[in-house]
Amino acid sequence: MEDIWKKARTLRNEGTDAERRLWRYLRGRQLGNYKFRRQYPIAGYIADFACVDAKLVIELDGGQHAEQIQYDAQRTRKIESNGYWVVRFWNDDVLLRTEAVVEEIMRHLSVP
């Protein structure tokens, strides 16, 4: 189990442009006072962003995800089986339509 935490730490230090941009909005309880964690292990996978209190996982997908649809679906099922709701955004959406992505995340946070 220790290895996944080391890998998560490495991923935090090597974030993509989209991850760094979105993290500016998620960090420090800026969205509805919800605490987000970056590169957070859940169910044997590392979620890009997770709000444990709201049971919400945010995944950012680059071009490689178009080729790994089955893997992503399995990963989503496993994370959701642990009580989380997974929401996916394309990197381009985060980079080009940041405000719309943040608004969508807020909508998911406000769902009871």
C-alpha positions as CSV (number, residue, x, y, z in Angstrom):
1,M,0.0,0.0,0.0
2,E,2.9,2.3,0.6
3,D,3.9,2.2,-3.1
4,I,0.6,3.8,-4.1
5,W,1.2,6.7,-1.8
6,K,4.7,7.2,-3.2
7,K,3.3,7.1,-6.7
8,A,0.7,9.7,-5.7
9,R,3.3,12.0,-4.3
10,T,5.3,11.7,-7.5
11,L,2.2,12.5,-9.6
12,R,1.5,15.6,-7.5
13,N,5.0,16.8,-8.3
14,E,4.6,16.1,-12.0
15,G,1.1,17.5,-12.7
16,T,-0.2,18.4,-16.1
17,D,-1.0,22.0,-17.1
18,A,-4.7,21.2,-16.7
19,E,-4.2,19.7,-13.3
20,R,-2.2,22.7,-12.1
21,R,-4.8,25.1,-13.5
22,L,-7.8,23.3,-11.8
23,W,-5.9,22.9,-8.6
24,R,-5.7,26.8,-8.3
25,Y,-9.5,26.7,-7.9
26,L,-9.9,23.6,-5.8
27,R,-7.1,24.2,-3.2
28,G,-7.7,25.9,0.1
29,R,-11.4,25.2,0.4
30,Q,-12.2,27.8,-2.2
31,L,-15.3,25.9,-3.5
32,G,-18.0,25.9,-1.0
33,N,-15.5,25.3,1.8
34,Y,-14.9,21.7,0.5
35,K,-11.4,20.3,1.0
36,F,-10.0,18.6,-2.1
37,R,-7.0,16.3,-2.2
38,R,-4.8,16.0,-5.3
39,Q,-3.6,12.6,-6.6
40,Y,-5.5,10.8,-3.8
41,P,-5.5,6.9,-3.7
42,I,-8.9,5.3,-3.7
43,A,-9.7,1.7,-4.2
44,G,-6.2,0.9,-5.6
45,Y,-6.3,3.8,-8.1
46,I,-5.1,7.4,-7.8
47,A,-7.8,9.9,-8.4
48,D,-6.7,13.3,-9.9
49,F,-8.8,15.2,-7.3
50,A,-11.0,13.9,-4.5
51,C,-13.3,15.6,-2.1
52,V,-13.7,13.0,0.6
53,D,-16.5,14.8,2.5
54,A,-18.6,15.1,-0.7
55,K,-17.5,11.7,-2.0
56,L,-16.7,13.4,-5.3
57,V,-13.8,12.5,-7.6
58,I,-12.7,14.7,-10.4
59,E,-10.7,13.0,-13.3
60,L,-9.0,15.0,-16.0
61,D,-8.5,13.2,-19.3
62,G,-6.0,13.8,-22.0
63,G,-5.9,12.3,-25.5
64,Q,-4.6,8.9,-24.3
65,H,-8.0,8.3,-22.5
66,A,-9.7,8.0,-25.9
67,E,-7.7,4.8,-26.3
68,Q,-8.3,3.3,-22.9
69,I,-12.1,3.6,-22.6
70,Q,-12.5,0.1,-21.0
71,Y,-9.8,0.7,-18.4
72,D,-11.3,4.1,-17.4
73,A,-14.7,2.5,-17.2
74,Q,-13.4,-0.2,-14.9
75,R,-11.6,2.3,-12.8
76,T,-14.7,4.5,-12.5
77,R,-16.8,1.5,-11.4
78,K,-14.3,0.5,-8.8
79,I,-14.0,4.0,-7.3
80,E,-17.8,4.4,-7.4
81,S,-18.2,1.1,-5.6
82,N,-16.4,2.8,-2.8
83,G,-19.1,5.4,-2.5
84,Y,-17.7,8.1,-4.7
85,W,-19.2,9.9,-7.7
86,V,-16.7,10.3,-10.6
87,V,-16.9,13.3,-12.9
88,R,-14.6,13.5,-15.9
89,F,-13.4,16.5,-17.9
90,W,-11.1,16.7,-20.9
91,N,-7.9,18.6,-20.3
92,D,-8.8,21.0,-23.1
93,D,-12.0,21.9,-21.3
94,V,-10.1,22.8,-18.1
95,L,-7.6,24.8,-20.0
96,L,-10.0,26.6,-22.4
97,R,-13.3,26.7,-20.4
98,T,-12.0,26.8,-16.8
99,E,-15.0,28.7,-15.3
100,A,-17.5,26.3,-16.9
101,V,-15.7,23.3,-15.4
102,V,-15.6,25.0,-12.0
103,E,-19.3,25.7,-12.2
104,E,-20.0,22.1,-13.1
105,I,-18.0,20.9,-10.1
106,M,-20.0,23.3,-7.9
107,R,-23.2,21.8,-9.2
108,H,-22.0,18.3,-8.2
109,L,-20.9,19.6,-4.8
110,S,-24.4,21.0,-4.1
111,V,-26.2,17.7,-4.9
112,P,-27.4,16.1,-1.6
